[in-house]
């Protein structure tokens, strides 16, 4: 795994991107920690200073431990691919503190500062910044302006917004604000250099109002007025400057301003510059330019045609097409569609497009495509289950998962019905912008529709690879193709130029075109549109080329395009007309003219879309923030004025973009959109929207804590259903803080007990702890009614479960003992049943196996006597797990079929998958491979319905065990590249042991050299780590490791070596034998081995027996 690409943004609320994907930083102190480390620019920051800054000089008693928790959590986000226990490379611990190792150009503030400095240097080299020369160097001015606008777009709010005004960030914040004003000033300088004096004058009026003591801005404003034939206004302006400086500072204007005033009075022609620029005149007309044919993609097109032929023959065939923006992905699939649509036996074709920033309801576009195909084919449309099928926000995880899966299955069944009648080519363009619910359904189609004539072609950009990884992985598993489009070779550029212009370009023009375009197809076309590609100084950027084309359009059309750009990638003329305040007919005419110019294209449903996203980007880049805000508000109003619920839902994004003045409408609209996402089980989108709603609510001066608590409560539920347990913990933590601020103990209690009770696995990921949540839960104990023993019992158990990976065994037992004592005092069987289940989870480690078995059996009796079926299934599952752990395998084998049947009968998917994970290793060790395969297949099928933390790692361990016990060396080697898991789970040890068992000794040694062998911990993973350590010690001759493993394992002789409910490996005695043999204690090794072989015979596990006999023969014990 290569180095992680980390980008940190501090020009606003602290945000983080890792490998191109934005990472959520929901906790305030987590954002503040990252901001403080970023502010240090790679220097060491002491732990004491971090604590002082994060706790504002008043740290809590556990602040040092909490800081370590924040650091550990932040490290997981910064380096998601880091191997367990390998040294951190990004957030580095050094003596006394921490250091953030991120290149300066990966921090937005540093990029911004460097861009401003570079821009000023370049512009100074081309003339006087106070009187920019028009026509001096248009190419440089255009490029520098675009770089500055891109840099200014990095600002999302106050710099280092997550740090206090009193903090060390205050000085840096002031420096960056000064640079921001410098950047705005330099943009105006480039406007003047490009002959855009009127636009410069408007911008300077705003800047002077913000910075009335900056003489440079007044002077530039005067120059702009002179260049628009307003000399009298320019002189009046400088008189105002003299008055302002006199009143505010008691000084006169500087000599340079006095010289400017004199030059205006004598009408110095130098003030006008040297002539007009591109802003004053349209570009020279060029020869007609056609769209051009498909060039340089013959191999890729042939691959897609072959795949489609496979689908037409009745078997699914899929492809992924990846490439940068404008590289020709859409052109390639359009050519495929055009070719196959014209031939005999043509398939049905449908296109689904992801849209950047689209706030249409999740699944809307996919559902519409499927509906339209069903109507066209006269096939039954997917049935809308209605509101009754929607799980409540606080619904059971299995209920939500089952309903979500049912929704996915309905869409899949509709597609299956379609392809029974005719083959289908489904094109998904810009899949990286599709909502997660749509990607989930598409992945399901690829994974589950077999022997049907379906071809799926997916396009995406490389920077969006993380978003589509699940779908791309499914295509790879199906045997589909993955195509990466590269830039064109010189000969292909010549072919494209001929196709576009209709004639051959001479060698000089072609060489210049290829040099300027760099083989990028869209750039080639735009350069040809701009005129002579061999000109000495063609515009330096694609945005500049697009601007030249737009400059030739009439003003009305340009204004319509500004509203259209704000409206989105796809838009309706009626919405643009409403936002613009212009009749629909007039607006349609303006848009039609843009269509004729190739800026817009008509869609099949009568709407408009941009010819390319980069064209829209160029229009948006020229809109100033204040103008952009107003247009977003106008578009939002226009969307809400329609009766179309989809358009009304899209208004939320525009209200948010409109800024602080519209915060109240933004959060309410976004909250409503989140509710619509919940109703279609798009919980990822729901959580994202609720976070956006909370951000907008923070800006609403009339927003209150009741509203905020409600949003946070909904966010916690959405995160829970989306398997984002970190996000759920953060939401609950803030909800508790809000309830405290309101002095509402009832809400404190509601928030503190809102995380699931009676879960089989821990809701948090392996090795993680939500430190803020634990502190908040502990505070809540002091706020709730001391007489409410039931509530105190539940909070104590929540603290224990949430503290699992950080508290000592004694601390966890004290918490659970106190909670169980409260439950027993109340004589409440239902509460005691739940309490026993949570105590089981909180105390889950090998040393408590016997106690947990007793607790599970007692809870099971209470569940049955009370008629609580869900708790009965959970408790029966706990009992089966403990029976295996304690070595009562025969009893477990007898109980498993009954418990599996009970879970299936009542639709309890989480216990069902847990039982399958428990049963599969037993089947493998017994040699019952067909049954093991069926169980494993059922696990993979049911994974879609679950949001169980650590399930991916558990499933991966089963795959490893399956191939290892069967001796499938080639399959094992092939699977390693696709192995999924969580970086904190020690899967590497299991992989290394499997390699050694399969004879891959060199590969095993290479892997083992990349990480230190960990010591077993006091969690359910400790047993497996100790067992694998014993085997590694024997095979590598490591006596010290063997001794440590033996001491750890010795108390558990006669039991099963397993990671709780997963990864059963065989009798502990077998690994005691290996550890003793590696330590040179041969008699003890032999005795343990005999005991292990007896247990294997008793438990019916021939494979571990054969494995142990082989090692005994090899190592002679």
SULTA-V727819 format. One record per residue. SS is DSSP state (H for helix, E for strand, L for the rest). D_CENTER is the distance of its C-alpha to the mean C-alpha in Angstrom with 1 decimal. Layout:
<<SS & D_CENTER> <SS & D_CENTER>>
//
This chain:
<<L & 19.2> <L & 19.3> <L & 18.5> <L & 15.0> <L & 14.2> <E & 13.5> <E & 13.7> <E & 14.7> <E & 15.6> <L & 18.5> <E & 20.1> <L & 19.1> <L & 17.1> <L & 15.6> <E & 12.1> <E & 10.4> <E & 8.7> <E & 9.0> <L & 10.1> <L & 9.0> <E & 5.3> <E & 5.2> <E & 5.6> <L & 7.4> <L & 11.1> <L & 13.0> <L & 16.3> <H & 18.8> <H & 20.4> <H & 17.2> <H & 16.6> <H & 20.4> <H & 20.5> <H & 18.1> <H & 20.1> <H & 23.4> <H & 22.5> <H & 21.4> <H & 24.6> <L & 26.7> <L & 25.8> <L & 25.8> <L & 28.7> <L & 29.2> <E & 28.7> <E & 30.8> <H & 29.6> <H & 32.4> <H & 31.2> <H & 27.6> <H & 29.0> <H & 31.4> <H & 28.8> <H & 26.2> <L & 29.0> <L & 31.0> <L & 34.0> <L & 34.3> <L & 32.4> <L & 32.5> <L & 34.4> <L & 31.4> <H & 29.5> <H & 29.7> <H & 28.2> <H & 25.5> <H & 24.7> <H & 24.4> <H & 22.0> <H & 19.8> <H & 20.2> <H & 19.4> <H & 16.1> <H & 15.2> <H & 16.3> <H & 14.0> <H & 10.9> <H & 12.8> <L & 14.1> <L & 12.2> <L & 14.8> <L & 17.8> <L & 20.5> <L & 21.9> <L & 24.5> <L & 24.2> <L & 24.7> <L & 21.8> <L & 21.6> <L & 19.3> <E & 20.3> <E & 23.9> <E & 26.5> <E & 30.0> <L & 33.2> <L & 32.8> <E & 29.3> <E & 26.0> <E & 25.0> <E & 21.7> <L & 22.1> <L & 20.0> <L & 21.9> <H & 23.1> <H & 21.7> <H & 18.1> <E & 18.8> <H & 19.0> <H & 22.3> <H & 23.9> <H & 23.0> <H & 24.4> <H & 27.5> <H & 28.2> <H & 27.9> <H & 30.3> <H & 32.7> <H & 32.7> <H & 33.2> <H & 36.1> <H & 37.7> <H & 37.6> <H & 38.9> <H & 41.7> <H & 42.7> <L & 43.4> <L & 45.4> <L & 46.0> <L & 42.8> <L & 45.1> <L & 46.6> <L & 44.2> <L & 46.2> <L & 45.3> <L & 45.2> <L & 45.1> <L & 42.0> <H & 40.0> <H & 37.5> <H & 36.7> <H & 36.5> <H & 34.2> <H & 31.8> <H & 32.0> <H & 31.3> <H & 28.2> <H & 27.0> <H & 27.9> <H & 26.2> <H & 23.0> <H & 23.3> <H & 24.3> <L & 21.2> <L & 19.2> <L & 20.8> <L & 19.0> <L & 21.6> <L & 23.9> <E & 23.3> <L & 22.4> <L & 22.1> <L & 21.2> <L & 24.5> <L & 27.9> <L & 30.6> <L & 32.8> <L & 30.5> <L & 30.7> <H & 28.2> <H & 30.8> <H & 32.6> <H & 29.5> <H & 28.4> <H & 31.8> <H & 31.8> <H & 28.5> <H & 29.9> <H & 33.0> <H & 31.1> <H & 29.3> <H & 32.7> <H & 33.9> <H & 31.1> <H & 32.1> <H & 35.7> <H & 35.1> <H & 33.4> <H & 36.7> <H & 38.6> <H & 37.0> <H & 37.7> <H & 41.3> <H & 41.4> <L & 40.2> <L & 42.8> <L & 40.6> <H & 42.8> <H & 42.4> <H & 38.6> <H & 39.1> <H & 41.6> <H & 39.3> <H & 36.5> <H & 39.1> <H & 40.4> <H & 37.1> <H & 36.8> <H & 40.4> <H & 39.8> <H & 37.0> <L & 38.9> <L & 42.6> <L & 43.9> <L & 42.3> <H & 45.3> <H & 43.4> <H & 41.7> <H & 45.0> <H & 46.6> <H & 43.9> <H & 44.2> <H & 48.0> <H & 47.6> <H & 45.3> <H & 47.9> <H & 50.7> <L & 48.9> <L & 48.7> <L & 52.5> <L & 52.2> <H & 54.3> <H & 55.8> <H & 52.4> <H & 51.4> <H & 54.6> <H & 54.0> <H & 50.5> <H & 51.8> <H & 54.5> <H & 51.8> <H & 50.1> <H & 53.5> <H & 53.8> <H & 50.3> <H & 50.8> <H & 54.3> <H & 53.2> <H & 50.1> <H & 51.2> <L & 54.9> <L & 54.5> <L & 55.2> <L & 52.7> <L & 52.3> <H & 54.7> <H & 52.1> <H & 51.7> <H & 55.5> <H & 55.9> <H & 53.4> <H & 55.5> <H & 58.6> <H & 57.1> <H & 56.2> <H & 59.8> <L & 61.3> <L & 58.7> <L & 57.7> <H & 56.4> <H & 54.0> <H & 51.8> <H & 51.0> <L & 49.5> <L & 50.7> <L & 49.8> <L & 47.2> <L & 43.7> <L & 41.2> <L & 40.4> <L & 44.1> <L & 44.6> <L & 42.8> <L & 42.2> <L & 45.1> <L & 45.2> <L & 44.2> <L & 45.3> <L & 43.6> <L & 40.3> <L & 39.1> <L & 35.7> <L & 36.7> <L & 36.5> <L & 34.0> <L & 34.6> <L & 33.6> <L & 31.5> <H & 34.4> <H & 33.0> <H & 29.6> <H & 31.4> <H & 33.8> <H & 31.0> <H & 29.6> <H & 33.2> <H & 33.8> <H & 30.8> <H & 31.9> <H & 35.4> <H & 34.1> <H & 32.5> <H & 35.7> <L & 37.6> <L & 35.8> <L & 33.0> <L & 29.3> <E & 28.0> <E & 24.5> <E & 23.1> <E & 20.1> <E & 20.8> <E & 18.7> <L & 19.7> <L & 19.3> <L & 19.9> <L & 23.6> <L & 24.3> <L & 25.8> <H & 23.3> <H & 24.5> <H & 28.0> <H & 28.0> <H & 26.9> <H & 29.3> <H & 32.1> <H & 31.3> <H & 31.5> <H & 34.7> <H & 36.4> <H & 35.8> <H & 36.6> <H & 40.0> <L & 41.2> <L & 42.9> <L & 40.9> <L & 37.9> <L & 34.8> <E & 33.2> <E & 30.4> <E & 27.4> <E & 24.6> <E & 21.2> <E & 19.3> <L & 15.8> <L & 16.1> <L & 14.1> <L & 14.0> <L & 15.9> <L & 16.4> <L & 18.7> <L & 18.5> <L & 16.1> <L & 18.1> <H & 20.7> <H & 20.9> <H & 21.0> <H & 23.5> <H & 25.6> <H & 25.8> <H & 26.9> <H & 29.3> <H & 30.9> <H & 31.3> <H & 32.9> <H & 35.3> <H & 36.3> <H & 37.0> <L & 38.6> <L & 36.3> <L & 35.4> <L & 32.2> <L & 29.6> <L & 30.9> <L & 29.2> <L & 29.6> <L & 29.8> <H & 28.9> <H & 30.7> <H & 28.1> <L & 25.3> <L & 24.7> <L & 25.2> <L & 22.4> <L & 24.1> <L & 24.8> <L & 25.1> <H & 22.1> <H & 24.2> <H & 25.3> <H & 21.9> <H & 20.9> <H & 24.2> <H & 24.0> <H & 20.5> <H & 21.9> <H & 25.0> <H & 23.2> <H & 21.5> <H & 25.0> <H & 26.7> <H & 24.8> <H & 25.3> <H & 29.0> <H & 29.4> <H & 28.2> <H & 30.5> <H & 33.3> <H & 32.8> <H & 33.0> <H & 36.2> <H & 37.9> <L & 36.5> <L & 34.0> <E & 30.6> <E & 28.6> <E & 25.2> <E & 23.3> <E & 19.6> <E & 19.1> <L & 15.9> <H & 13.9> <H & 10.7> <H & 11.4> <L & 12.4> <L & 11.2> <H & 9.9> <H & 13.5> <H & 15.1> <H & 13.2> <H & 14.4> <H & 17.9> <H & 18.0> <H & 17.2> <H & 19.9> <H & 22.3> <H & 22.0> <H & 22.4> <H & 25.2> <L & 27.3> <L & 29.9> <L & 33.2> <L & 32.4> <L & 32.7> <E & 29.0> <E & 27.4> <E & 23.7> <E & 22.8> <E & 19.2> <E & 18.4> <E & 15.3> <L & 14.9> <H & 14.3> <H & 11.6> <H & 9.5> <L & 10.4> <L & 7.3> <L & 6.5> <L & 10.2> <H & 11.0> <H & 12.4> <H & 14.6> <H & 15.7> <H & 16.6> <H & 18.6> <H & 20.4> <H & 21.3> <H & 22.7> <L & 24.7> <L & 26.4> <L & 24.9> <E & 24.8> <E & 22.1> <E & 23.5> <E & 22.5> <L & 24.4> <L & 26.0> <L & 28.0> <L & 31.6> <L & 34.6> <H & 37.5> <H & 39.5> <H & 36.7> <H & 36.4> <H & 40.1> <H & 39.8> <H & 37.1> <H & 39.3> <H & 42.2> <H & 40.3> <H & 39.2> <H & 42.5> <L & 44.9> <L & 46.8> <L & 46.7> <L & 45.6> <L & 47.8> <H & 46.8> <H & 46.3> <H & 44.0> <H & 42.0> <H & 41.6> <H & 40.5> <H & 38.1> <H & 36.5> <H & 36.3> <H & 34.8> <H & 32.3> <L & 31.2> <L & 31.2> <L & 28.5> <H & 29.8> <H & 28.7> <H & 30.1> <H & 33.3> <H & 33.7> <H & 33.1> <H & 35.5> <H & 38.1> <H & 37.6> <H & 38.2> <L & 41.6> <L & 43.2> <L & 40.6> <L & 43.3> <L & 43.8> <L & 44.0> <L & 41.1> <L & 38.6> <L & 35.6> <L & 33.2> <L & 29.9> <H & 28.6> <H & 28.0> <H & 31.6> <H & 32.9> <H & 31.2> <H & 32.7> <H & 36.1> <H & 35.8> <H & 34.8> <H & 37.6> <L & 40.2> <L & 39.2> <L & 41.3> <H & 40.2> <H & 39.6> <H & 37.3> <H & 35.4> <H & 35.0> <H & 33.9> <H & 31.3> <H & 29.9> <H & 29.5> <H & 28.1> <H & 25.5> <H & 24.3> <H & 24.5> <L & 21.9> <L & 21.8> <E & 24.0> <E & 26.5> <L & 29.9> <H & 33.1> <H & 34.0> <H & 30.9> <H & 31.5> <H & 35.2> <H & 34.6> <H & 32.3> <H & 34.8> <L & 37.8> <L & 39.5> <L & 41.1> <H & 39.1> <H & 41.8> <H & 41.7> <H & 37.9> <H & 38.0> <H & 40.6> <H & 38.5> <H & 35.5> <H & 37.8> <H & 39.1> <H & 35.6> <H & 35.3> <H & 38.5> <L & 37.3> <L & 34.3> <L & 31.8> <E & 30.9> <E & 31.3> <E & 32.2> <L & 30.1> <L & 31.8> <L & 31.6> <L & 33.2> <L & 30.3> <E & 29.5> <E & 26.6> <E & 26.4> <L & 27.8> <L & 24.7> <H & 21.7> <H & 23.1> <H & 26.2> <H & 24.5> <H & 22.7> <H & 26.2> <H & 27.5> <H & 24.8> <H & 25.3> <L & 28.9> <L & 28.4> <L & 28.9> <H & 26.7> <H & 29.5> <H & 30.1> <H & 26.5> <H & 26.4> <H & 29.5> <H & 28.6> <H & 25.3> <H & 27.5> <H & 30.0> <H & 27.6> <H & 26.3> <H & 29.9> <H & 30.7> <H & 27.9> <H & 29.0> <L & 32.6> <L & 32.0> <L & 32.5> <L & 29.6> <H & 27.0> <H & 24.2> <H & 25.2> <H & 25.6> <H & 22.1> <H & 20.9> <H & 23.0> <H & 20.5> <H & 18.3> <H & 21.5> <H & 22.9> <H & 19.9> <H & 20.4> <L & 24.2> <L & 24.0> <H & 25.7> <H & 28.8> <H & 26.9> <H & 24.8> <H & 26.7> <H & 26.3> <H & 22.6> <H & 21.7> <H & 24.1> <H & 22.9> <H & 19.2> <H & 20.4> <H & 22.4> <H & 19.6> <H & 17.5> <H & 20.6> <H & 20.8> <H & 17.3> <H & 18.6> <H & 21.7> <L & 20.0> <L & 17.9> <L & 14.6> <H & 13.4> <H & 9.7> <H & 11.0> <H & 13.7> <H & 11.9> <H & 10.0> <H & 13.5> <H & 15.3> <H & 13.5> <H & 14.6> <H & 17.9> <H & 18.4> <H & 17.8> <H & 20.4> <H & 22.6> <H & 22.9> <H & 24.5> <L & 26.9> <L & 30.2> <L & 31.5> <L & 28.5> <L & 29.6> <H & 28.5> <H & 29.2> <H & 26.7> <H & 24.1> <H & 24.8> <H & 24.4> <H & 21.0> <H & 19.9> <H & 21.6> <H & 19.8> <H & 16.4> <H & 17.5> <H & 18.4> <H & 15.4> <H & 13.2> <H & 16.0> <H & 16.0> <L & 12.3> <L & 12.9> <L & 11.1> <H & 14.4> <H & 13.5> <H & 12.4> <H & 15.6> <H & 17.7> <H & 16.8> <H & 17.6> <H & 20.8> <H & 21.7> <H & 21.6> <H & 23.5> <H & 26.2> <H & 26.5> <H & 27.0> <H & 29.5> <H & 31.3> <H & 31.6> <L & 33.0> <L & 35.4> <L & 34.5> <H & 35.0> <H & 34.4> <H & 30.8> <H & 30.3> <H & 31.4> <H & 29.3> <H & 26.1> <H & 27.2> <L & 27.9> <L & 25.0> <L & 23.0> <L & 24.3> <L & 27.8> <L & 29.2> <L & 26.0> <L & 27.0> <L & 24.2> <L & 22.7> <L & 19.7> <L & 18.1> <L & 16.9> <L & 19.8> <L & 21.1> <L & 19.1> <L & 20.7> <L & 19.7> <H & 22.6> <H & 22.5> <H & 22.6> <H & 25.5> <H & 27.4> <H & 26.9> <H & 28.2> <H & 31.1> <H & 31.9> <H & 31.9> <H & 34.7> <L & 36.9> <L & 36.2> <L & 36.9> <L & 40.4> <L & 42.0> <L & 44.1> <L & 41.1> <H & 41.1> <H & 38.8> <H & 36.0> <H & 36.6> <H & 36.5> <H & 33.1> <H & 31.6> <H & 33.2> <H & 31.6> <H & 28.1> <H & 28.7> <H & 29.9> <H & 27.0> <H & 24.4> <L & 26.5> <L & 26.8> <L & 25.3> <L & 26.9> <L & 30.3> <L & 33.4> <H & 35.0> <H & 37.8> <H & 35.6> <H & 33.8> <H & 37.1> <H & 38.6> <H & 35.8> <H & 36.2> <H & 40.0> <H & 40.1> <H & 37.9> <H & 40.0> <H & 43.2> <H & 42.2> <H & 41.4> <H & 44.8> <H & 46.6> <H & 45.4> <L & 46.6> <L & 43.5> <H & 42.8> <H & 39.5> <H & 38.2> <H & 39.6> <H & 37.9> <H & 34.4> <H & 35.3> <H & 36.4> <H & 33.2> <H & 31.1> <H & 33.7> <H & 33.3> <H & 29.6> <H & 30.2> <L & 33.0> <L & 31.5> <L & 33.1> <H & 35.9> <H & 38.6> <H & 38.2> <H & 38.3> <H & 41.8> <H & 41.1> <H & 37.9> <H & 40.0> <H & 42.5> <H & 39.8> <H & 38.3> <H & 41.8> <H & 42.8> <H & 39.6> <H & 40.2> <H & 43.7> <H & 42.6> <H & 40.0> <H & 42.7> <H & 45.3> <H & 43.1> <L & 41.9> <L & 38.2> <H & 37.0> <H & 33.3> <H & 34.4> <H & 37.0> <H & 34.5> <H & 32.3> <H & 35.4> <H & 36.8> <H & 33.7> <H & 34.0> <H & 37.6> <H & 37.0> <H & 34.5> <H & 37.1> <H & 39.9> <H & 38.2> <H & 37.4> <L & 41.0> <L & 42.5> <L & 43.8> <H & 42.4> <H & 45.3> <H & 44.6> <H & 40.9> <H & 41.6> <H & 43.9> <H & 41.4> <H & 38.4> <H & 39.6> <H & 40.6> <H & 37.3> <H & 35.2> <H & 37.4> <H & 37.1> <H & 33.3> <H & 33.4> <H & 36.1> <L & 34.2> <L & 30.7> <L & 29.2> <H & 26.4> <H & 25.1> <H & 28.7> <H & 29.3> <H & 26.4> <H & 27.5> <H & 31.0> <H & 30.2> <H & 28.4> <H & 31.6> <H & 34.0> <H & 32.7> <H & 33.6> <H & 37.0> <H & 37.5> <H & 36.6> <H & 39.0> <H & 41.6> <L & 41.4> <L & 40.5> <H & 38.0> <H & 38.1> <H & 37.2> <H & 34.5> <H & 32.9> <H & 33.1> <H & 31.5> <H & 28.6> <H & 28.1> <H & 28.1> <H & 25.4> <H & 23.1> <H & 24.1> <H & 23.4> <H & 19.9> <H & 18.6> <H & 20.2> <L & 18.9> <L & 16.3> <L & 18.3> <L & 16.8> <L & 18.1> <H & 19.1> <H & 17.4> <H & 19.5> <H & 22.5> <H & 22.5> <H & 22.2> <H & 25.2> <H & 27.2> <H & 26.7> <H & 28.0> <H & 30.9> <H & 31.8> <H & 32.2> <H & 33.9> <H & 36.5> <H & 37.3> <L & 37.6> <L & 35.2> <H & 34.8> <H & 33.7> <H & 31.2> <H & 29.9> <H & 29.6> <H & 27.8> <H & 25.3> <H & 24.3> <H & 22.1> <H & 19.9> <L & 20.1> <L & 17.1> <L & 17.1> <L & 15.9> <L & 17.0> <L & 19.1> <L & 21.1> <L & 24.1> <H & 23.8> <H & 25.3> <H & 28.6> <H & 28.8> <H & 28.0> <H & 30.7> <H & 33.2> <H & 32.6> <H & 33.2> <H & 36.5> <H & 37.6> <L & 37.0> <L & 38.9> <L & 36.1> <H & 37.5> <H & 36.5> <H & 32.9> <H & 32.9> <H & 34.6> <H & 32.1> <H & 29.2> <H & 31.2> <L & 31.9> <L & 28.2> <L & 27.8> <L & 30.3> <L & 31.4> <L & 30.2> <L & 32.7> <L & 32.4> <L & 31.1> <L & 32.2> <L & 29.5> <L & 29.7> <L & 28.4> <H & 31.5> <H & 33.9> <H & 32.0> <H & 31.5> <H & 35.2> <H & 36.3> <H & 34.3> <H & 35.7> <H & 39.2> <H & 38.8> <H & 37.3> <H & 40.3> <H & 42.8> <H & 41.5> <H & 41.1> <L & 44.2> <L & 42.5> <H & 45.0> <H & 43.2> <H & 40.0> <H & 42.2> <H & 44.0> <H & 40.9> <H & 39.6> <H & 43.1> <H & 43.3> <H & 40.0> <H & 40.8> <H & 44.5> <H & 44.2> <H & 42.5> <L & 45.1> <L & 45.5> <L & 41.9> <E & 39.0> <E & 36.5> <E & 33.1> <E & 29.7> <L & 30.6> <L & 29.9> <E & 28.6> <E & 29.9> <E & 33.6> <E & 35.5> <E & 39.1> <E & 41.7> <H & 41.2> <H & 44.8> <H & 43.8> <H & 41.5> <H & 44.2> <H & 46.5> <H & 44.2> <H & 43.9> <H & 47.6> <H & 48.4> <H & 46.2> <L & 48.1> <L & 51.4> <L & 52.5> <H & 53.6> <H & 55.6> <H & 52.8> <H & 50.4> <H & 52.8> <H & 53.2> <H & 49.5> <H & 49.2> <H & 52.0> <H & 50.4> <H & 47.1> <H & 49.0> <H & 50.8> <H & 47.6> <H & 46.1> <H & 49.2> <H & 49.2> <H & 45.5> <L & 46.0> <L & 43.5> <H & 45.3> <H & 42.5> <H & 42.0> <H & 45.8> <H & 46.1> <H & 43.3> <H & 45.2> <H & 48.5> <H & 47.2> <H & 46.2> <H & 49.5> <H & 51.4> <H & 49.3> <H & 49.6> <L & 52.9> <L & 52.5>>
//
